[in-house]
Amino acid sequence: MALPSTRYEYRVALAHVDRGVQAEATVVAMRHPSETAEHLVLRVLAFCLLHRDDLAFGPGLCDGDGSDLEARAGGEVTLWAECGAVEAAKLKRIVHGNPRAEVHVVLADPRRERELREGLSSLPHGIKGVERVTLWRLDPALVQALARREARRQRWSVTIVEGHLYVDADGESVDGEATATSLS
């Protein structure tokens, strides 16, 4: 019998100054038994970075072909986000299978970025539509600091300004950079 996912609840007050977004949301994230705390934090930070009204958590690790986050309009995927490790072949399937979607890869481990770039360079024909892919690099120290927090209910105040994230998590302040680049 498989272990059940664990429910985490984040009450997020978001001020994304770079995009002119002010929002309050209760983010419920189900943590798969094999999911690391760092991966869970990446998904929640990606939710903040990419926030829009129709953004929702996808099946993540529960479905190897599913998204970590996605947005839909009229039944069509308009945004797909992968957090943590993603193989080049999967990224190619995502881009080709969702021709109108923005695709985001959110990483905090430089090794994962290197592996992805090496995988992309080994694809025989590359990825048609790779210009729609944005690679986000988050400060590993920020992700690790937030991942150490084990409470299943947390209040986060997140401010994003000029590519820097400032997070107050239940009174503990941490911050770090978030840089976005194109894969093309």
PyMOL commands that set and color helices and strands:
alter all, ss='L'
color gray80, all
select helices_A, chain A and resi 17-19+37-49+60-62+88-97+110-122+130-132+140-147
alter helices_A, ss='H'
color red, helices_A
select strands_A, chain A and resi 6-16+21-31+55-57+69-73+76-83+102-107+133-138+153-161+164-169+172-182
alter strands_A, ss='S'
color yellow, strands_A
deselect
rebuild
show_as cartoon
